[in-house]
Amino acid sequence: MEQRLFRAVTILLVPALLLLALAGCGTPAAGSSYPLESVISKDDGQYSRVYRAENKTVPEVARELAEQREPYEISKEDEKHMFLIYPDEWYHLQQDEKKPSDTLIEVDSKEFVRQNYDPSFLEGYILASLLDDLFDAHKHAPGSYRGYTTRDIYKPVGTYHIPTQQEKKAAPPVTKQGTGSLIKRSDKPADRGSVIGADGSITKKQAEPSTEPAGRVGRIIRKSDKDATISDSSSSWGSSIFSSPRSKSPPRTKVGGFGRITKRR
């Protein structure tokens, strides 16, 4: 009877657990990478990768990215376009015109921005000092590009295409900074005499110097109930540095002594 009841409970629980697991897989974590949608890659240091953040506004995506990797500069909050400036890349967040509920994250190299973007378009979002540094040596050849959403009107140098499997592997996740390190735990527990450093390394703690004389170990040897001494097992001392304990027997009295009584004056 008990075996039948156990089987019945097992048959009911297994499908329920599978449904819960599938439900958990359908809700990705907040820090998961966005899917790569389109890409331009050239040999001269120019590249542009476009990711899609579904059902998220431009300011919302900007806050998420800024929390995961602090930008050097961020443009003012805007529902259509926002820029996050990093030392090596520029993030251009754009509301998808065909699907306004989504945000397109365009990750451009500095060289791609320098060779393709329209400086007058960037002036409404980026500080003038940053634009001067970026376009100072390339004022003679600015582009007219204004972002992925206007690629059909303001065409960049190169053509966007669906990324291949090799390009997907080469492109790092947009939500990962990539500066972390992994430390493999040992199968054996760390020794109590070990110290874990700031870099995760384990070093042996040095033994503290002993205050006892080298080669001298003391011990107590009880000879009898009336006598006990402290001797040195490995030294040449002839006698103990401690005196023998006094006997616990009552004090002896002397019989036959002489005494006298004197009167005070």
N, C-alpha and C positions, 0 to 999 in steps of 0.2 A: 504493500500500500504506500509506504513511504517513497519507494523508488518511482512509482507512477506519479506521485505528486511532484517529486523533484524534476522529472522529465517534463511535466506539464508547465512548471514554472520556467524551466530553461527555454522551452519552445516559445514562450511568450516574451521573455526578456531579450533574447538574441535579436529579433527584428527591431525591437525598440531601441536597443543600443546602436544598431546600424543606422537607423534613421537619425539619431542624435549626432552621430559622427558625420554623416553626410550634411546635416544642417550646419555643423560647425565649419565644414570645408567651404560652404557657400558664403561665409562671411569673413573675408580676408581681414587681417590685422591692419591697424591704421598706418603702420610703418612699412607695409608691403610696397614693392615697386610698381609703378604705373606701366601699362603695356606700351611697348614701342610701336608706333603707328607708321611713321614715315621717316626717311633719312636721305641726306645728301652727304657724300663723302668724297673728298678730293685729296690729292697727294701733296698739295702745297700748304697743309695745315688748316684748310677750311673744312668744316663739317657742321652739319645741322641735324639734330635729332628731335623728333616730335613725339611726345607722349600724350596720352589721353587720360584725364581724370574725370570719370563719369559722375554725374549728378553732384558736382561741386562747383561753387562759384570761384571767380578769379581771386578775390580777397581771401577766401577760405584756403585755397591751395597755397597762396603766398605765405600765409601764417604757418601752415604745416611745414613748408620747405625751410622757412626761416628758423623754425624751432629745431629742425634736424641738422641744419648747417647754416650758421650765421653768415649772412651776406655782408660784403664790404659796403654796399649801398643798396637801398630799396626805394622804389618810387612811391609816390603817394597812392593811397588806396583809390582804386578805380574799378568799375564793374566790367570794363571792356579790355583794358590793357594794363599790365603791371610788369615791372622789370626788377629782377634781382641780380645785382652785379657781384661777381666773384673774381678773384685774381686771374683765373684762367678761362672762365666761361661767363656768358650772359644768359640768364633765364628770362625768356619773354613769355609771359602768361597771357593767353588770349581767350576770350569767349568765342566758342565755336558758333559761327553765323548760321550753319545749317542745323545745329543742335544746341540751342542756347543754354541748356541745362548742364552742358559739359564744358570743361576748360582744357585747352590745348597748352601743353608745356613744351615750348621750343627751347632747346639747349643748343646755343651757338658758340662756336669758338670765337675768340677775339678777332682773329683774322677774317672769319666769315662776316662778322659785324662790320669790320673796317672796309671790306671790299664790296659789300652788298647793300647795307642799310642806307636809307636816306637820312642825313643828319638833321634836316629840318623836321622830320617826323619824331626823331628822338629828343629834340629840344623840349618837347612838351612833357617829357617824363624824366629825363636824365639831367643831372647837373651839368652846367656849361663847362666846368673845369674838367670833368671826366671826358666830355666830348672833345675838348681841345687836345687832351692827351692822346685820345684814340685816333682822331682824324688829322692831327697836325701834319704828319708826313704824307698824308694821302688825300689832301684836299683837291688834288687835280683829278681824282678818279673816284668820287663818291657814287654809290649806287642809288637806286630808287626803291629798293625793297622795303616793305613795311610789315613784314610778318607772314607766317604761314597761311593765315586766313585770306590774305590778299595775293597769294602767289600767282594766281591766274591773271591779275591785273598788273602788279609790280613784280615781275619775274626776276628771280635771283639767278646768279651764274650757276648753272647746274640744274638738274631736274630731280625733283623728289620722287621716290619710289618706295614700294613696300619693302621693308627690310628682309634680307635673306636670313637664314638660320645662322650663318657665320657672322653677319653684322649684329644680330641680336646677342650673340655670345660676346662679341667685342665691346658692345655698348654697355657701360656700367649702369646699374639701377639709378634712377634720378633721385631717389629718396635716401640713398646711402652715401655717406661721406667717404667711406673706404679707408679710414685711418686707424681702425681698430686692429687688435691682434688677438690670436687665440692661444690659450695656454692649456695644454693637455694635462689632465689630472693624473697623478700616479696611481697605480693599482694598490700600492702599499701606503698606509697612513704615514704622515710626516712624523719624524722623530721628535720627541718632546724637547730635545736639545737643539732643534733646528729653528732657524729664523727665516720668515718669508719676507723678502724685500719688496720695494715699491714696484719693481718690474716683474714681479711674480716668481723670481728665482728663489730657490731654497738653499740656504747655506748653513753649515754646521756652526753652532754656537761654541765659542772657545771656552774651555774649562777654566773656572775661576781658580786662581792660585790658592793653595792650601796654606793655612796658618800654622799647621802642625810641623814640628821638626821632621826633616826627611829621615825615613827609616825608623821612626820611633812610634810604636803603637802601644798605648797603655791598656791594661786590663786589670780587673779585680779578681783576686784569688782568695777564696775564703778557706782558711786553714782549719778553723774550728769555730765553735759557737762563741768562744770567748775572745778569739783573736782574728783579725782580718787586716790584711795589708794590701797596698796597691803597688804592684811591681811593673817593671818594663820588660816585655817579652823579647825585645830585640836590641836592648842597650846593655851597657856594661855598668850601669849604676849598681853600687853595692847595696844600697838601702833605699827605702821609700822616702819620698819628700814629705810624706805625711806621717804623723805619729800614730801609734796604735790606739784604737778607741779604748776609752776607759771602761772598766768592768761595770756591769749593771748591779753588782752585789751590794748589799747595804754596807755602810762604813763600819770599819772595825773599831771596837772600844778597848782601851787598855785598862786592865785590872791591876790594882795595887799601886796606883799612883798616889802621890802626896799632894795635898792642897791645903790652903789656909784661907781664913776669912779675916779681912782687915776692916776696921771701922773707919768711916769717914770722919774727917776732922771738921 
